[in-house]
Amino acid sequence: MLNPIDGAGDAMNSEAIFFGHAEHLSGIWSPADGNGESGTAVIMLTPGMLHHAGPFRLHVRLAGALAKSGISSLRFDLSGIGESFAVGGQGSSLDRAADETIQAIDWVTREKGIERIILFGLCSGADDALHTAMQDTRVDGIVVIDGCGYPTKRFYARRFRTHYLRRIFSLQKWRSLFRRALTGNADVPQTLRPGFDVREYPPQVEAEANLLSLAQRQTKSHFIYTGGVADYYNDASQFLEMFPKLKGVSNVSSHHFPALDHVAFLCEDRDMLVRHIVSVIVQPSGSRCMSL
C-alpha cells in the first residue's frame, strides 16, 4: 500500500523521459493533478550517487505531494548515475551538474511550456542547485537541504557546551581516549577526517555574495539544515551568523531540524520534511509559489 503522502496519482501519471544534448539523461516527469497547473515546476537533483527516487524515496514522496498542490516536477539522474548514461564532459563536477540541470530546465520549458523553475537538492544536490541558479536566470527559487555551511565562533561555543563539556566529566570517554592513545587509531582511515564529507563549497564570502545576487534578481532561496550536519551547523541562528549581510533580506530564509538525520531515515521525518518543503513552495492562496 502506498504511503498517503506519496499520492497514488503520481505513480499513475508519471512519465519516464530521456533528454539532453545526447538524449542520455533519464528522468521521471510527474505532472500536476486535477487541481490545475500552477505554471511552476520543481526539478529535483540527485544527492551524491543516489538515483532519482532520492534517499528512501524522498523525491517520490515530494513529487506526489507537489502534484496534489498543482505543481509538476521532474526528478532526474545526472550522467553516470542511475539510468543516465555517462557522457564525457569538461570542468568540475559542479559545472557538469549545472550544465545537465540547465538541459533539464530546457526540456521543461520547451516540452511543457513552464517558465518558472524551482530547484530542490539535498547534500551535493544542494550545492548543484545553488551553482545552477547562479548561471540560469530561469531559476525562480531554490530549496536545499544541508547545503553549504561554515562554522562560526558561536558554533564552536555551542559545540563545546553541548558536545564536549559533557564528555569532559565522562569516565567512560576518558577510558576510551586512553585506550585509543595506547593502541593507536589503526581502524580509522587516514585519507579523510571522520565525520567529514567531500563537498564543493564556495568560500564563505563568495557564498554570501551569491545569495545576495540571487535575492537582488528576485530568486528566492530556502535553506534547510538537519541534525545530520551538526559538525558544521548546530543552531537555527547560525544562518545569519554565517551570512550577516542577508539579515532583513526577504528572499532568503532558513529552517533548522536538529532532530532529523541527514537523509530523513524515519517515515515520519520524511513526511514532516515533505510537508515543510511544500509549505515553503506553495502559498495558501495558491496564487504564487515559493512563499518564504
HUKA-V282573 format. One line per field, one symbol per residue. ss: DSSP state (H for helix, E for strand, - for the rest). phi: phi as a letter, one per 20 degrees, with the letter a starting at -180 (. if undefined). Layout:
BEGIN
ss = ???
phi = ???
END
This chain:
BEGIN
ss = -------HHHHHH-EEEEE-----EEEEEE---------EEEEEE---------HHHHHHHHHHHHHH---EEEEE----------------HHHHHHHHHHHHHHHHHHHH---EEEEEEE-HHHHHHHHHHHH---EEEEEEE-------HHHHHHHHHHHHHHHH--HHHHHHHHHHHHH--------------------HHHHHHHHHHHHH---EEEEEEEHHH--------HHHHH-HHH-----EEEEEE---------HHHHHHHHHHHHHHHE------E---
phi = .ffgffnfffffdfcfccbogdldedbcedffeffoeenccdddefelefeffnflmgffffffffgfencfbcdbefgncldeffcgbdnffffffffffffffgffffedmeeedddcbdlfffffffffgfdcfffeacccdlfgbcgdffgffffffedegfffedffffffffffffendfeegeebfgnddecdffggffffffffffffemeeccddcdffdffcbbafefgfffcffefnefecbbbddfeeegdlfegffffffffffffffdfgfmebeled
END
